C-alpha cells in the first residue's frame, strides 16, 4: 500500500492521500450532460424503496436499497474494539481529510475518475497479476477509459446496457490498469458487480481495493452532494489494518497487529457533533449527515482517515476544505454484524423491520 506518510509500495496500492493528477478528459463520466447536470431526484423516493440511490447520469442503482452500503447505522451498538481501533489510527490527534477536490489546475482535479461506458465501446480481455481472484470475463476498457493517475491506476466503468457477456448495470473496476490494443491490456486485479444484485465476491477474493469491495458506491460524488442527499456509506483508508476482514469485506491486506481495525470495519460520526453553517456550508453539512447516518467503511490501506471522492472539476476549495475540520475522535466503530442476512450477500436487515428489531434490538 502507499500512504502519504511513507510512500512505500507493497502488493496492494492505495491512493490514500497521494496527490493524483487526472487529465481533463478523464472526469467523472463520459457523458457530458450527466457530468454537468445536478443529480435528479425526481422519482428518487419511489426507486429508492427497492433499487437504492441511483448512480448519477444513469438509471442504475448503487446496489439495491437494502445493501449494506445503503443501510443507516444510526441505531447500531458501538463495537467493543472501538477505542482500540481509534487509538491505532491516531484518532485523538487527526482530522479527516477529503482525498478529492481542486488541485490548483481546474483541468486536473484530485480524486478517482469514473465513466459511463459509451454505447460503441468494444469489450476486451484483460490479463491480471492476481488472476485467480479477478473477474476473467470481458471488460469495457478502451483507450478513452479514464485511469487514475498515481500508483493505484484504478479504472471504474459503469455499463448501463446489457452486453453479450454481462447484464445491464454492471460495474467493472480494475487496479494497476494499463490499456493496450488488440487484447493486450493488463492490470493487477479486477472485479465486476451486477449493481442490481447484493452478491458479494467469494470470501478471500480481492477486487480493485484491498477489502474486496466495490469502490464507486463508496465515493463522495459531486452530483449526490449537490442534490443534498448522499444515501450510502463512504470509503476511507487507514495506515494499519489487521490480517482479518469483517462482513461485507472479502479480503485483507494487513499486518500482525490486532490493535488495528480489520477491513470492512464501519465507523459512525457522533450525532451530537456539529459545525456552524458559517464554517460548514450546505455541501459540508450534507457530508456530515451522511457520516452520521451511513458512516465510513474501511476499504483499503493508506493515510489515516482519508476518505475518497470522485474527480470532478466542479469541486471548490471551500466545499472540500470545510470538511478538514472534522476530528476523527468524534467517530466510533459500530458493530454491524446484526445486519447480515447471509455471509455471501451484501443484503442487510433494514431499520424499522421486525427482523431488524429481532436481530439488532
C-alpha positions, 0 to 999 in steps of 0.5 A: 500500500502507499500512504502519504506518510511513507510512500512505500509500495507493497502488493496492494496500492492505495491512493490514500492521500497521494496527490493524483493528477487526472487529465481533463478528459478523464472526469467523472463520466463520459457523458457530458450532460450527466457530468454537468447536470445536478443529480435528479431526484425526481422519482428518487423516493419511489426507486429508492424503496427497492433499487437504492440511490441511483448512480448519477447520469444513469438509471442504475442503482448503487446496489439495491436499497437494502445493501449494506452500503445503503443501510443507516447505522444510526441505531447500531451498538458501538463495537467493543474494539472501538477505542482500540481501533481509534487509538491505532489510527491516531484518532485523538490527534487527526482530522479527516481529510477529503482525498478529492477536490481542486488541485490548483489546475481546474483541468486536473482535479484530485480524486478517482475518475469514473465513466459511463461506458459509451454505447460503441465501446468494444469489450476486451480481455484483460490479463491480471497479476492476481488472476485467480481472484479477478473477474476473467470475463470481458471488460469495457476498457478502451483507450478513452477509459479514464485511469487514475493517475498515481500508483493505484491506476484504478479504472471504474466503468459503469455499463448501463446496457446489457452486453453479450457477456454481462447484464445491464448495470454492471460495474467493472473496476480494475487496479494497476490498469494499463490499456493496450490494443488488440487484447493486450491490456493488463492490470493487477486485479479486477472485479465486476458487480451486477449493481442490481444484485447484493452478491458479494465476491467469494470470501478471500477474493480481492477486487480493485481495493484491498477489502474486496469491495466495490469502490464507486458506491463508496465515493463522495460524488459531486452530483449526490452532494449537490442534490443534498442527499448522499444515501450510502456509506463512504470509503476511507483508508487507514495506515494499519489494518489487521490480517482479518476482514469483517462482513461485507469485506472479502479480503485483507491486506494487513499486518500482525497487529490486532490493535488495528481495525480489520477491513470492512470495519464501519465507523459512525460520526457522533450525532451530537457533533456539529459545525456552524453553517458559517464554517460548514456550508450546505455541501459540508453539512450534507457530508456530515449527515451522511457520516452520521447516518451511513458512516465510513467503511474501511476499504483499503490501506493508506493515510489515516482517515482519508476518505475518497471522492470522485474527480470532478472539476466542479469541486471548490476549495471551500466545499472540500476544505470545510470538511478538514475540520472534522476530528476523527475522535468524534467517530466510533466503530459500530458493530454491524454484524446484526445486519447480515442476512447471509455471509455471501450477500451484501443484503442487510436487515433494514431499520424499522423491520421486525427482523431488524428489531429481532436481530439488532434490538 
